[in-house]
Amino acid sequence: MSYEEALKYIYSRELFGIKLGLNNITGLMASLGNPHKKFKSIHVAGTNGKGSVCAFISSILEKQGYKTGVYTSPHLVDFRERIRINGKKISKKNIVSLLSKIKPFIKDHTYFEIVTALAFTYFAQQKVDFAVVEVGMGGRLDATNIITPEVSIITNISLEHTEHLGNTINKIAFEKAGIIKPNIPVVASKECKGSRVIRDICKKRKCSFYPVKTRKINTSLRGEFQYQNASIALKAIEMLNKKYKISKEAIKTGLKSARWPGRFEHISKNIIFDCAHNAEGAKVLAKEIKKLKCKNVYIILGIMKDKDIDHICKNLEPVAKEIIITKPKIERAAMPKNIAKFIHKKIIIIKNVNDALEYAKMKAKEDDIILLTGSIFTVGEAFSFIRPEPFN
């Protein structure tokens, strides 16, 4: 089996859709010898900021000298970005060999279940000291929820994936708080909505709950919203430091060298990529753009059809001079005409992401900003044209 054949097989499992529940993954991992029990982990749930928190924590642990795995989703350009050790992507050879090992036990398992099994098997095989694991969706019934972490983290909660997680903050909080395990410390932002639900579950499961107040922290990632993510990561590191050595120097250098591409990332002097893909993320992004006090903002916007297109547009539109609606090459992407219905300012439709970026470059002057956003897939496609290795 070649790498291309392995990838084709993994993607073919998308036909099984989303199946929330732990029976499938539990059975699969048991067949593989429960590799997820062979390394220490940190579990990160939340609506926004999960990846940034993972980036900060893993960077600090790496600077301390720990062999650190990171499992995140989705990827920007390369599937292998999802599974990394000390910043290095899993090799094509390892994907092929691990899938060959896992394949005999696969039945009706979904894409995400197989990738999760692949990641955990790889981390065990490579003998990582820690794995920083991002929840795929929700928490309680997410395939990653078979781990028993050293600390559980909930970054924040807002309405998203309501068809799977519920249509109220409390229902979504209940699902995300499902990662909370008995006697394992829990860290969340003090501003986190649904915190009462989190507190109640912590009480029932006899967990210490640490609500974190956001403070200004010097990091490598731009945007004031990263203060909250860095504050959460630091509290989690504080919990780990009770059992494992983590120096002040490792914390300082780890925060300053963390990499998480496409999150308010200044690609050049006046081009910004941001993966905001829900209403709350768009609201925070618009606030950051306003602080730049530039003359005009040209927004390149491509959104998935299962997202809250209306409120994403409402939050971004006030900062834009012109919105260029585009469509990344993915089936889930909304048709530009369906996005256009929610926008009242000047728009132009350019379906090809790269062409949309070139048009914006032609329009924008030196003191203008080009903002490409709306989806991880839109940002990922743009990266594929200008920087195929976004983590470098």
C-alpha positions in Angstrom: 0.0 0.0 0.0 1.4 3.4 -1.0 0.8 6.6 1.0 -1.6 7.8 -1.7 -3.6 4.6 -1.4 -3.6 4.8 2.4 -4.9 8.4 2.3 -7.6 7.4 -0.2 -8.7 4.6 2.1 -8.8 7.0 5.1 -10.8 9.6 3.2 -13.2 6.9 1.9 -14.4 6.5 5.5 -16.0 9.9 5.4 -18.9 8.0 3.8 -19.7 6.7 7.3 -20.4 10.3 8.4 -20.2 11.5 12.0 -21.1 8.9 14.6 -20.8 10.4 18.1 -20.2 7.6 20.7 -17.3 5.7 22.2 -18.2 2.1 21.5 -16.5 1.9 18.1 -13.3 3.6 19.2 -13.1 1.6 22.4 -13.4 -1.7 20.6 -10.8 -0.6 18.0 -8.3 0.5 20.6 -8.8 -2.7 22.6 -7.9 -4.7 19.4 -4.7 -2.7 19.1 -3.7 -3.2 22.8 -5.1 0.1 24.1 -2.1 2.3 23.0 -3.9 5.4 24.4 -3.1 4.1 27.9 0.7 4.1 27.2 1.3 7.9 27.4 0.3 10.9 29.5 -2.1 13.3 27.9 -3.7 16.7 28.1 -7.3 17.0 26.7 -8.5 20.3 25.2 -12.2 21.0 24.4 -14.0 24.2 23.5 -15.6 26.1 20.6 -12.6 28.4 19.7 -9.0 28.6 20.8 -8.4 24.8 21.2 -5.6 24.7 18.7 -3.8 27.7 20.1 -3.9 26.3 23.6 -2.5 23.0 22.3 0.2 25.0 20.5 1.2 26.8 23.7 1.2 23.7 25.9 3.1 21.5 23.5 5.7 24.2 22.8 6.4 24.6 26.6 6.6 20.9 27.1 9.0 20.5 24.2 11.2 23.3 25.5 11.4 21.4 28.8 12.8 18.5 26.9 9.7 16.2 26.8 8.9 14.2 23.7 5.5 15.7 22.9 2.8 14.6 20.5 0.0 16.8 19.3 -3.2 15.7 17.7 -5.4 18.4 16.2 -8.0 18.7 13.4 -8.6 19.6 10.7 -5.3 20.2 8.8 -4.6 23.2 6.7 -2.7 21.8 3.7 -1.2 18.4 4.5 -3.1 15.6 6.3 0.0 14.8 8.2 -0.2 18.1 10.1 -2.8 16.5 12.3 -0.3 14.2 14.0 3.0 15.7 15.1 5.8 15.0 17.5 8.0 17.9 18.7 6.7 19.9 15.7 7.5 17.2 13.1 4.7 15.7 11.1 4.1 12.0 11.0 5.9 10.5 8.0 4.2 9.0 5.0 5.9 5.7 5.8 4.5 5.6 9.3 1.0 6.3 8.1 1.2 3.4 5.7 2.6 1.0 8.3 0.2 2.0 11.0 -2.8 1.8 8.8 -1.8 -1.7 7.7 -1.8 -2.6 11.4 -5.1 -1.0 12.1 -7.0 -2.0 8.9 -7.8 -5.6 9.9 -9.8 -4.4 12.8 -11.8 -1.7 11.0 -15.5 -2.4 10.5 -18.0 0.5 10.4 -15.5 3.0 11.9 -15.6 6.6 10.7 -12.8 8.8 9.3 -12.2 10.5 12.6 -12.2 7.3 14.6 -9.6 5.8 12.3 -7.4 8.9 12.4 -7.7 9.0 16.2 -6.6 5.4 16.4 -3.7 6.1 14.1 -2.6 9.1 16.1 -2.8 7.3 19.5 -1.0 4.2 18.1 1.8 6.4 16.7 2.3 8.2 20.0 2.5 5.0 21.9 4.9 3.5 19.3 7.1 6.5 19.4 7.0 6.6 23.3 6.0 10.2 23.7 6.1 11.6 27.2 2.9 13.7 26.6 0.3 13.9 24.0 -1.7 17.2 23.7 -5.1 16.1 22.3 -7.7 18.4 20.8 -11.3 17.3 20.8 -12.8 16.8 17.4 -16.4 17.8 18.2 -18.1 18.3 21.5 -16.3 16.1 24.0 -18.6 13.6 25.8 -19.0 11.4 22.7 -16.0 12.4 20.8 -13.5 9.6 19.8 -10.7 11.3 21.7 -12.6 10.9 25.0 -11.1 7.5 25.7 -8.0 9.1 27.2 -7.7 9.8 30.9 -5.6 13.0 30.9 -3.4 14.7 33.4 -5.6 17.8 33.0 -8.8 18.6 31.2 -9.3 22.0 29.5 -12.4 23.8 28.2 -11.4 27.0 26.4 -14.8 28.6 25.8 -18.3 27.8 24.7 -20.6 29.3 22.1 -23.2 28.0 19.7 -21.8 25.7 17.1 -22.6 22.2 15.7 -26.1 22.6 17.2 -27.4 19.7 15.2 -25.1 17.4 17.1 -24.5 19.1 20.4 -27.8 20.9 21.2 -29.2 24.4 20.6 -28.4 26.1 23.9 -25.2 27.1 25.7 -26.0 24.8 28.6 -26.5 21.8 26.3 -23.3 22.4 24.5 -21.5 23.0 27.8 -22.7 19.6 29.0 -21.3 17.9 25.9 -17.9 19.7 26.2 -17.7 19.0 29.9 -18.1 15.3 29.0 -14.2 15.2 28.9 -14.1 15.8 32.6 -12.9 12.6 34.4 -13.1 11.8 38.1 -10.4 13.5 40.2 -8.7 15.1 37.2 -8.2 18.9 37.5 -10.2 21.1 35.1 -9.1 24.4 33.6 -11.4 26.8 31.9 -11.6 30.5 31.2 -13.3 32.6 33.9 -15.4 34.2 31.1 -16.5 30.8 29.7 -20.2 30.6 29.1 -21.9 27.6 30.6 -19.4 27.6 33.6 -22.2 26.6 36.0 -22.7 23.3 34.1 -18.9 22.8 34.2 -18.8 23.5 37.9 -21.7 21.1 38.6 -20.0 18.2 36.7 -16.7 18.9 38.5 -18.4 18.7 41.8 -20.1 15.4 40.9 -16.8 13.9 39.7 -14.8 15.3 42.6 -12.5 17.4 40.3 -10.7 20.6 41.2 -12.0 23.4 39.0 -9.7 26.3 38.0 -11.4 29.3 36.3 -8.7 31.4 34.7 -8.7 35.1 34.6 -7.3 36.5 31.3 -4.1 38.5 31.6 -1.6 40.0 29.2 1.0 37.5 28.2 3.9 37.9 25.8 3.6 35.2 23.1 4.5 34.4 19.5 0.8 34.5 18.4 -0.8 37.8 17.4 -4.2 39.1 18.6 -5.4 40.1 22.0 -7.7 37.0 22.0 -4.5 34.9 22.4 -4.1 36.3 25.9 -7.0 34.2 27.0 -5.6 31.1 25.3 -2.2 31.7 26.8 -3.6 32.2 30.2 -5.5 28.9 30.0 -2.4 27.1 28.8 -0.3 28.6 31.7 -2.8 27.4 34.3 -2.7 23.9 32.7 1.1 23.9 32.9 0.8 25.0 36.5 -1.3 21.9 37.2 1.3 19.7 35.4 4.1 21.3 37.3 2.8 19.8 40.5 3.9 16.4 39.2 6.4 17.0 36.4 9.3 19.4 36.1 8.6 22.5 33.9 11.0 25.4 34.4 10.2 29.1 34.1 12.6 29.3 31.2 10.8 26.5 29.3 7.5 28.4 29.9 8.9 31.7 28.7 10.6 30.3 25.5 7.7 27.9 24.8 5.2 30.8 24.8 7.4 32.8 22.5 8.1 30.0 20.0 4.6 28.4 19.7 3.4 28.0 16.1 -0.3 27.9 15.1 -0.6 29.0 11.5 -3.6 30.8 10.0 -4.7 32.4 13.3 -4.6 36.1 12.8 -1.3 35.4 11.0 0.3 38.3 9.1 1.3 36.6 5.9 2.9 39.8 4.6 2.7 43.5 5.5 -0.9 43.9 4.7 -2.3 40.3 4.2 -3.8 38.5 7.2 -5.1 34.9 7.3 -7.5 33.9 10.0 -9.4 30.6 10.4 -12.5 32.1 12.1 -15.3 29.8 11.0 -18.2 30.6 13.4 -20.1 33.7 14.7 -18.0 34.1 17.8 -14.7 33.7 16.0 -15.8 36.3 13.4 -16.9 38.7 16.1 -13.5 38.5 17.8 -11.7 38.8 14.5 -13.6 42.0 13.5 -12.6 43.5 16.9 -8.9 42.8 16.2 -9.1 44.2 12.7 -10.6 47.5 14.0 -7.6 47.9 16.3 -5.3 48.0 13.3 -6.9 51.3 12.2 -6.1 50.7 8.5 -7.7 52.7 5.8 -9.7 49.9 4.0 -10.3 46.2 4.6 -10.8 43.8 1.7 -12.3 40.6 3.0 -11.9 37.3 1.1 -14.6 35.1 2.5 -15.3 31.4 2.0 -17.6 29.6 4.5 -18.8 26.0 4.9 -22.5 25.5 4.2 -23.2 23.9 7.6 -22.0 27.1 9.5 -23.9 30.1 10.7 -23.3 32.1 7.5 -25.8 34.9 8.5 -24.0 35.8 11.8 -20.5 35.3 10.4 -21.3 37.8 7.7 -23.0 40.2 10.2 -20.0 40.3 12.4 -17.4 40.8 9.6 -19.3 43.1 7.3 -19.0 46.3 9.4 -15.2 46.3 9.0 -15.1 45.7 5.3 -14.9 48.1 2.4 -15.5 45.2 -0.1 -16.1 41.5 0.4 -14.8 39.0 -2.2 -16.8 35.8 -1.8 -15.0 32.7 -2.8 -15.4 28.9 -2.6 -12.6 26.5 -1.6 -12.5 23.2 -3.4 -14.4 21.1 -0.9 -17.9 19.7 -1.1 -18.9 21.2 2.3 -18.2 24.8 1.0 -21.2 27.1 0.7 -22.0 28.4 -2.8 -20.9 32.1 -3.1 -24.5 33.1 -4.1 -25.8 31.7 -0.8 -23.2 33.7 1.2 -24.0 36.8 -0.9 -27.7 36.8 0.4 -26.4 37.9 3.8 -24.2 40.7 2.7 -25.3 44.3 2.0 -22.0 46.0 1.2 -20.1 45.9 -2.1 -19.3 42.3 -3.1 -17.7 40.4 -5.9 -17.8 36.7 -6.5 -14.5 35.0 -7.5 -14.9 31.2 -7.0 -11.2 30.4 -7.2 -9.4 31.2 -3.8 -6.1 32.1 -5.4 -7.8 34.3 -8.0 -9.7 36.0 -5.2 -6.4 36.7 -3.4 -4.8 38.1 -6.6 -7.8 40.4 -7.1 -7.6 41.7 -3.6 -3.8 42.3 -4.0 -4.6 44.4 -7.1 -7.3 46.4 -5.3 -5.6 47.0 -2.0 -3.1 49.9 -1.5 -0.2 50.0 1.0 -2.3 51.2 3.9 -5.1 48.8 3.3 -5.6 45.3 4.8 -6.5 42.1 2.9 -8.2 39.6 5.3 -8.8 36.0 4.1 -11.1 34.1 6.4 -14.4 32.2 6.9 -13.1 28.7 7.2 -10.0 26.6 7.9 -10.5 25.1 4.4 -10.4 28.5 2.8 -7.2 29.5 4.7 -5.7 26.1 4.0 -6.3 26.4 0.2 -4.7 29.8 0.2 -1.7 28.4 2.0 -1.3 25.7 -0.6 -0.6 28.4 -3.1 1.8 30.6 -1.1 3.3 28.4 1.6 2.5 24.7 1.3 4.3 24.0 4.6 2.3 26.4 6.9 4.2 25.2 10.0 7.5 26.2 8.6 
